[in-house]
Amino acid sequence: MSAPMLNERDIEFMLYELFNSESLNQRERYQDHDRHTFNEVINTAKAIAVKHFLPIRQKLDTEQPTFDGKNVHTLPEQKPAIDAVIESGLASATADYKYHGMQLPPIVANMAGAYLTISGGNSMGYTMLTNANANLLQAHGTPELIEKWVIPMRAGRFAGTMAMTEPGAGSGLGDLVTRATKTDDGHYLVSGSKIYISGGDHNLSENIVHLVLARVKGAPKGIKGISLFVVPKYLVNDDGSLGQDNEVALSGLFHKMGGRAQTSTALSFGEKNGSVGYLVGEENQGLKYMFHMMNEARIMVGTGAAAIGLAGYHYSLYYAKDRPQGRLPSCKDPLSPMVNIIEHADVRRMLLAQKAYTEGALALVLYGSQLSDDEQTALTKEERAHAHLLLDFLTPIIKTWPSEYGPKANDLAIQVLGGHGYINEHPVEMFYRDNRLNPIHEGTTGIQSLDLLARKVPMNNMKGYLATLAEIKSTIKTGQADPSLLQYADELTSALTTLTNTTNVLLSAMGQASAKQDESIDLVLANSVKYLELFGHVIIAWLWLKQGLVASAGLAQDCHESDEVFYQGKLQALKYFYRYELPHIDVWAKILCDLDSTTYDMKETWF
Ligand SMILES: Cc1cc2nc3c(=O)[nH]c(=O)nc-3n(C[C@H](O)[C@H](O)[C@H](O)COP(=O)(O)OP(=O)(O)OC[C@H]3O[C@@H](n4cnc5c(N)ncnc54)[C@H](O)[C@@H]3O)c2cc1C
């Protein structure tokens, strides 16, 4: 028997008990689906994972793509595996039927995608970027752009990328310098260098559709002067056949600590005459359009981080049940049989922490997936607007908390295996390396925390912030009515007071700093990462209380023994999070409320 990738009972719990996904078929878009089709899709993803990806997972990690100066070479077994995903419909599972999609709810598609993420290294990075690229063009492109680029991407013939980062512009995209010059026949000529472009070149598709951020001559400085262009690797003729090479040159491949199944490229656009680019929407509005893709990608990053965290948890749990080592402190007989390491309380601590982090993170990303659906397909206008408000506010947390705590879980998985976790005979060290990218790309943790505190909290008269608090309070009220959960509901109430007080102190300091218009705002925002962590912990504690409510209701019924132990496990993980994790917020709140200047005051020369 091999280690399970995910807990199927937990998938059922998340989809059907916590988020009530079965009811989604009341929406017109999903009327063809039901629980049976949702399960079929998840089983298909699992079957592809087992058949195509698991056998090559280690090879994808150790045999990185190569570049011979002309062509990129990927592992030969990777293309059939990705093709199996495309043929199954999973690559554009959420897209409309008319665009080769399955019109699946994102919550189900993302849950299914978790199997592929865990098994395929980041092979799914190719299809996810292609899907998000096509979604952006469908939302903001002209019918001509959709016909020419989206249709072949949906069919799996073309792949897509997002090309934003430059050597001098990573977190600060306002400084990017790639240029675009308008020609007389309506298109643009693009030139410049981009780095770290995932899937920027490979041999897995006929063509690659880059979505490139560039600055049109004379555009305003900073982010207000950025435009978005479709720049294909090969031009496409009117009959749909591939045309000439479009001067998108691969300058080189990066070799990474993890995520090695997907190429990471340095690209040079238009070195001779300029690469032909087609404007998306209006000039200087490019970053706004790109956010369509980035926001989707941020949920995907959080989902990937949660999935890889879960993979490490299940692997280390499986291992701990089968590895005999040592005896309990109470045992004085050296001749007695060794116990399996799961019997050591400290090993159970590490497993419980992983469970609390990763199942908490999974609940968060599935909640985000459902909000992204609700903002489009909920039955009333009010519900759609409410979902939009919550998602817009929570995106930095949905991206960041799983990205920070997923690798922490993977770190603990290594520790559970001891020395065996440090060598590549077991996948836990690879999970850690793969997951370590997630706090970096799609906006680093530092950048996300500034976005949360300086922009999202005050935005719109704090509407998103207040709506989030209202959701939490409503769960607390339900929790107070359940005697077995009352204690947690009260602790969450107190955590909410800590969050509210901290937010008020910071908002008042931000207000004073902006009135002064001096550098004092730098100090107020200096500990923003701790604010995001505090807020994230409150959100995860809330989602654990929600899980606890479902588990408690399940136990109150006459449930099957296997359900009983499952629900008990949920309640124990809830308890762990409230005992071992939630109290950290008090330390972070003190640092924040004191406007602690320890890091701010540290001088470069003192290091
Ligand atoms: C494997 C991989 C895949 C990627 N894929 C893509 C892709 O497909 N497309 C794409 O366009 N990009 C991609 N990226 C780029 C990625 O988004 C950037 O690496 C990331 O945004 C950070 O930029 P940077 O590397 O230049 O780091 P920097 O911006 O130099 O940041 C370095 C450190 O400084 C901090 N920092 C920077 N500015 C601030 C600030 N204003 N306030 C506080 N702290 C700050 C950061 O938080 C970070 O800790 C990828 C990167 C990697 C490694």
The ligand as a Gaussian input file, in Angstrom:
#p B3LYP/6-31G(d) Opt

LIG

0 1
 C        9.685000      30.227000      -9.929000
 C        9.134000      31.581000     -10.204000
 C        8.073000      31.705000     -11.093000
 C        7.586000      32.973000     -11.418000
 N        6.622000      33.105000     -12.393000
 C        6.322000      34.347000     -12.865000
 C        5.493000      34.513000     -14.014000
 O        4.994000      33.540000     -14.598000
 N        5.277000      35.766000     -14.483000
 C        5.827000      36.859000     -13.897000
 O        5.603000      37.953000     -14.376000
 N        6.612000      36.745000     -12.797000
 C        6.881000      35.518000     -12.280000
 N        7.693000      35.373000     -11.178000
 C        8.237000      36.559000     -10.556000
 C        7.685000      36.800000      -9.162000
 O        6.372000      37.264000      -9.228000
 C        8.646000      37.794000      -8.480000
 O        9.826000      37.052000      -8.188000
 C        8.081000      38.403000      -7.234000
 O        7.038000      39.278000      -7.571000
 C        9.142000      39.184000      -6.444000
 O        9.895000      40.020000      -7.273000
 P       11.495000      39.946000      -7.204000
 O       11.901000      38.534000      -7.378000
 O       12.044000      40.942000      -8.143000
 O       11.844000      40.326000      -5.728000
 P       11.932000      41.844000      -5.088000
 O       10.795000      42.608000      -5.643000
 O       13.315000      42.314000      -5.379000
 O       11.718000      41.533000      -3.611000
 C       12.755000      41.045000      -2.744000
 C       12.307000      41.176000      -1.292000
 O       12.049000      42.548000      -0.998000
 C       10.730000      42.723000      -0.527000
 N       10.172000      43.962000      -1.060000
 C       10.268000      44.431000      -2.326000
 N        9.607000      45.593000      -2.442000
 C        9.066000      45.850000      -1.233000
 C        8.244000      46.889000      -0.720000
 N        7.819000      47.896000      -1.488000
 N        7.893000      46.842000       0.580000
 C        8.284000      45.810000       1.379000
 N        9.058000      44.803000       0.933000
 C        9.438000      44.820000      -0.348000
 C        9.946000      41.525000      -1.038000
 O        8.828000      41.246000      -0.222000
 C       11.003000      40.435000      -1.005000
 O       11.063000      39.854000       0.270000
 C        8.140000      34.114000     -10.790000
 C        9.174000      33.967000      -9.856000
 C        9.670000      32.734000      -9.566000
 C       10.804000      32.610000      -8.590000

